[in-house]
Amino acid sequence: MTIVHFNDQYKVSSKMLSLACSSFAAGVTRTTRAVALSTAALFGAVASPGQALAQPAWPDKPISFVVPYSAGGAVDVVGRALGQKLSEGLGKPVVVDNKPGFSGNIGAQQVAKAPADGYTLLMAALTSYSINATLLQASNGYSLLSDFTPVAVVGNLPIVLLVNSSLPVGSVHELIKLAASKPGQIAFGSSGNGSIEHVAAEMFKRQAKVDLLHVPYKGAAPAIADLLGGQIQVMFATAPTAISALRSGKLKALAVATPRRVGVLPDVPTATEAGLKDFEVPSTYGVLVRTGTPKSIITRLNAELQKSLQMPDVKTRFQAQGIDIVMTTPEEAELRVRGEVAKWAKVIQETHITAQ
């Protein structure tokens, strides 16, 4: 009886012990979960500010300012002036990175592939890129309107018709007469197929009814070097490039493709005055970033550019180069770029210009 009683008691005790253990385990699990949740909530509350602190305010490292043409050209002149002021305003180095080639598209491709974090900017020849949007289309390797967001339009540059002094002409009329007598024998240079210099020359050829030989380069600087050396005879160049080259005395300026004369070249007639009716080809420059760049960064960059363009030394430097300063908001710049694309698409269609 005792043994049976002991066994029964033991069995009951085992069941009770099993229930007690299960209850204890459940209690521990509930407690553990509560502690875990409380701990996670605590760490989450602490982590959020920590994460915010882990993301330093922009900029916290050097910025690359891609100039898609060779050093010494107009885009480079503007880019270096603005890069210096941006560096001062942002408190971080802004490094100008020249990436010439393919009518400025090598540099544009690099920026189009860069992270959209505000650390890679593009000093853009907006007119040339707008021309390329139609002339080169998909072969650009990027889309001007979808891969980039404008920060600001910063300036307009007059285009100047230059000839080597050895060419026996002193006016646009004489150049047309000479070119007509030597079809395909007078060469003109440009900073690449689809560049503003190329399109201006093609427009000139069409209006003057002459045939000139196109020699494309990787930028305005090497083209001007060959114009000075006599390897080519004619070039439509932006004002900063032209003014610098004219100091050598080896070149002559025959006209400016603007509605009025340029202050730094007061003796040079407009193209209309020289006989080319309504021949106006301005070159517009601006700063672009990769689409997706935070709006706060774009706003900050625009504000710094606005301040830079109002500085007396920048104004003086730009005026000396014949550059008309332009100041826009990012939204105004966006409208300007879209307008440029539409404008040059029409010109290309009407003049039958090709990239070759």
Secondary structure as GFF3:
##gff-version 3
##sequence-region A 1 356
A	DSSP	alpha_helix	2	54	.	.	.	ID=ss1
A	DSSP	beta_strand	63	67	.	.	.	ID=ss2
A	DSSP	alpha_helix	74	90	.	.	.	ID=ss3
A	DSSP	beta_strand	94	98	.	.	.	ID=ss4
A	DSSP	three_ten_helix	102	104	.	.	.	ID=ss5
A	DSSP	alpha_helix	105	113	.	.	.	ID=ss6
A	DSSP	beta_strand	120	125	.	.	.	ID=ss7
A	DSSP	alpha_helix	126	135	.	.	.	ID=ss8
A	DSSP	three_ten_helix	137	140	.	.	.	ID=ss9
A	DSSP	alpha_helix	144	147	.	.	.	ID=ss10
A	DSSP	beta_strand	148	157	.	.	.	ID=ss11
A	DSSP	beta_strand	159	164	.	.	.	ID=ss12
A	DSSP	alpha_helix	172	181	.	.	.	ID=ss13
A	DSSP	beta_strand	187	190	.	.	.	ID=ss14
A	DSSP	alpha_helix	196	208	.	.	.	ID=ss15
A	DSSP	beta_strand	213	216	.	.	.	ID=ss16
A	DSSP	alpha_helix	220	229	.	.	.	ID=ss17
A	DSSP	beta_strand	234	238	.	.	.	ID=ss18
A	DSSP	alpha_helix	239	246	.	.	.	ID=ss19
A	DSSP	beta_strand	251	256	.	.	.	ID=ss20
A	DSSP	beta_strand	283	290	.	.	.	ID=ss21
A	DSSP	alpha_helix	295	309	.	.	.	ID=ss22
A	DSSP	alpha_helix	312	320	.	.	.	ID=ss23
A	DSSP	beta_strand	324	325	.	.	.	ID=ss24
A	DSSP	alpha_helix	330	351	.	.	.	ID=ss25
###
